[in-house]
């Protein structure tokens, strides 16, 4: 299911309409991500799902591939998050949207970092 949602997000991300104007290769801000996640447009919602699943998958990958790796802030941050097995995309969405709506002052920052903060608060690793 994760692969299907991620693939759908990637396909839809590359299928921009002509009326969207020029596209850039910049990272999504928290504002942009929240807008996609709360959108009634299914293509925007699919992009949100794919983004959140991508972040969750990168956390899981780093736990498996680099257990105990604390050589950089990137890996250290990932090691602080333990998303429970069986977590579904809808839960990722609810955690992110709740956090984003409670922290609007931070939404100008990169979406990826903000999603990490949201997931870390929801699912901290407990030794």
KELUMLUM-833757 format. One record per residue (C-alpha): residue number from 0; residue in one letter; x, y, z. Coordinates in Angstrom, 2 decimals. Example, Ala and Ser with C-alpha at 12.3 -4.5 7.8 and 13.67 -1.06 7.14 Angstrom:
NODE, 0, A, 12.30, -4.50, 7.80
NODE, 1, S, 13.67, -1.06, 7.14
// end
This chain:
NODE, 0, X, 0.00, 0.00, 0.00
NODE, 1, X, 2.82, 2.40, 0.88
NODE, 2, X, 4.48, 1.80, -2.47
NODE, 3, X, 1.22, 2.44, -4.31
NODE, 4, X, 0.57, 5.72, -2.49
NODE, 5, X, 4.18, 6.85, -2.95
NODE, 6, X, 4.13, 5.94, -6.64
NODE, 7, X, 0.84, 7.76, -7.10
NODE, 8, X, 2.30, 10.85, -5.42
NODE, 9, X, 5.37, 10.77, -7.68
NODE, 10, X, 3.27, 10.35, -10.83
NODE, 11, X, 0.92, 13.15, -9.85
NODE, 12, X, 3.80, 15.43, -8.86
NODE, 13, X, 5.14, 15.19, -12.39
NODE, 14, X, 1.80, 15.79, -14.08
NODE, 15, X, 1.48, 19.54, -13.52
NODE, 16, X, -1.16, 21.45, -15.45
NODE, 17, X, -0.22, 24.31, -17.76
NODE, 18, X, -2.05, 26.85, -15.58
NODE, 19, X, 0.22, 26.14, -12.60
NODE, 20, X, 3.01, 28.34, -13.94
NODE, 21, X, 6.67, 27.43, -13.80
NODE, 22, X, 7.67, 24.68, -11.40
NODE, 23, X, 10.82, 24.86, -9.32
NODE, 24, X, 12.95, 22.19, -7.70
NODE, 25, X, 12.65, 23.70, -4.21
NODE, 26, X, 11.54, 21.87, -1.11
NODE, 27, X, 7.96, 22.15, 0.03
NODE, 28, X, 7.35, 24.40, 2.99
NODE, 29, X, 5.09, 23.38, 5.82
NODE, 30, X, 2.47, 25.77, 4.44
NODE, 31, X, 2.50, 24.07, 1.06
NODE, 32, X, 2.39, 20.60, 2.57
NODE, 33, X, -0.46, 21.46, 4.93
NODE, 34, X, -2.39, 23.00, 2.03
NODE, 35, X, -2.01, 19.77, 0.03
NODE, 36, X, -2.98, 17.64, 3.02
NODE, 37, X, -6.14, 19.63, 3.72
NODE, 38, X, -7.11, 19.99, 0.06
NODE, 39, X, -10.32, 18.58, -1.36
NODE, 40, X, -8.46, 17.95, -4.63
NODE, 41, X, -7.45, 14.28, -4.69
NODE, 42, X, -4.23, 14.89, -6.64
NODE, 43, X, -3.07, 17.33, -3.95
NODE, 44, X, -4.13, 14.90, -1.23
NODE, 45, X, -2.23, 12.07, -2.97
NODE, 46, X, 0.90, 14.24, -3.08
NODE, 47, X, 0.52, 14.80, 0.66
NODE, 48, X, 0.16, 11.07, 1.34
NODE, 49, X, 3.20, 10.30, -0.79
NODE, 50, X, 5.25, 12.95, 1.00
NODE, 51, X, 4.33, 11.68, 4.48
NODE, 52, X, 4.92, 8.04, 3.52
NODE, 53, X, 8.29, 9.05, 2.05
NODE, 54, X, 9.32, 10.65, 5.33
NODE, 55, X, 8.09, 7.63, 7.30
NODE, 56, X, 9.90, 5.25, 4.96
NODE, 57, X, 13.15, 7.21, 5.29
NODE, 58, X, 12.88, 6.94, 9.08
NODE, 59, X, 12.29, 3.20, 8.88
NODE, 60, X, 15.09, 2.73, 6.35
NODE, 61, X, 17.57, 4.56, 8.55
NODE, 62, X, 16.60, 2.40, 11.53
NODE, 63, X, 17.23, -0.77, 9.51
NODE, 64, X, 20.26, 0.26, 7.48
NODE, 65, X, 22.07, 2.37, 10.03
NODE, 66, X, 21.15, 1.17, 13.52
NODE, 67, X, 22.63, 3.45, 16.14
NODE, 68, X, 24.11, 5.84, 13.54
NODE, 69, X, 24.56, 9.22, 15.19
NODE, 70, X, 27.24, 10.64, 12.91
NODE, 71, X, 25.08, 13.55, 11.76
NODE, 72, X, 22.01, 15.45, 12.87
NODE, 73, X, 20.06, 13.84, 10.02
NODE, 74, X, 20.60, 10.31, 11.29
NODE, 75, X, 20.33, 11.35, 14.93
NODE, 76, X, 16.92, 12.94, 14.34
NODE, 77, X, 15.69, 9.81, 12.58
NODE, 78, X, 16.89, 7.65, 15.48
NODE, 79, X, 14.62, 9.55, 17.90
NODE, 80, X, 11.45, 8.55, 16.04
NODE, 81, X, 9.88, 5.10, 16.37
NODE, 82, X, 6.73, 4.89, 14.27
NODE, 83, X, 4.80, 1.86, 15.53
NODE, 84, X, 4.46, -1.11, 13.23
NODE, 85, X, 1.04, -1.17, 11.63
NODE, 86, X, 0.72, 2.63, 11.48
NODE, 87, X, -1.42, 3.57, 8.49
NODE, 88, X, -1.24, 6.59, 6.18
NODE, 89, X, -4.31, 8.11, 7.80
NODE, 90, X, -2.49, 8.22, 11.13
NODE, 91, X, 0.54, 9.91, 9.56
NODE, 92, X, -1.84, 12.48, 8.07
NODE, 93, X, -3.64, 13.14, 11.36
NODE, 94, X, -0.39, 13.54, 13.30
NODE, 95, X, 1.04, 15.97, 10.73
NODE, 96, X, -2.11, 18.08, 10.31
NODE, 97, X, -2.64, 18.32, 14.08
NODE, 98, X, 0.97, 19.38, 14.67
NODE, 99, X, 0.92, 21.87, 11.78
NODE, 100, X, -2.28, 23.50, 12.96
NODE, 101, X, -0.88, 23.80, 16.49
NODE, 102, X, 2.42, 25.32, 15.24
NODE, 103, X, 1.50, 27.79, 12.47
NODE, 104, X, 4.47, 30.02, 13.28
NODE, 105, X, 6.85, 27.35, 11.94
NODE, 106, X, 5.13, 26.50, 8.66
NODE, 107, X, 7.42, 28.70, 6.53
NODE, 108, X, 10.21, 26.16, 7.17
NODE, 109, X, 10.93, 23.02, 5.13
NODE, 110, X, 8.12, 20.52, 5.29
NODE, 111, X, 10.41, 17.52, 5.77
NODE, 112, X, 11.91, 18.92, 8.97
NODE, 113, X, 8.51, 19.87, 10.32
NODE, 114, X, 7.10, 16.41, 9.64
NODE, 115, X, 10.07, 14.97, 11.56
NODE, 116, X, 9.20, 17.21, 14.53
NODE, 117, X, 5.57, 16.11, 14.37
NODE, 118, X, 6.45, 12.42, 14.18
NODE, 119, X, 9.05, 12.76, 16.96
NODE, 120, X, 6.45, 14.26, 19.29
NODE, 121, X, 3.89, 11.58, 18.43
NODE, 122, X, 6.22, 8.58, 18.39
NODE, 123, X, 9.39, 9.13, 20.42
NODE, 124, X, 11.70, 6.15, 20.81
NODE, 125, X, 11.58, 4.91, 24.37
NODE, 126, X, 14.67, 2.91, 25.38
// end
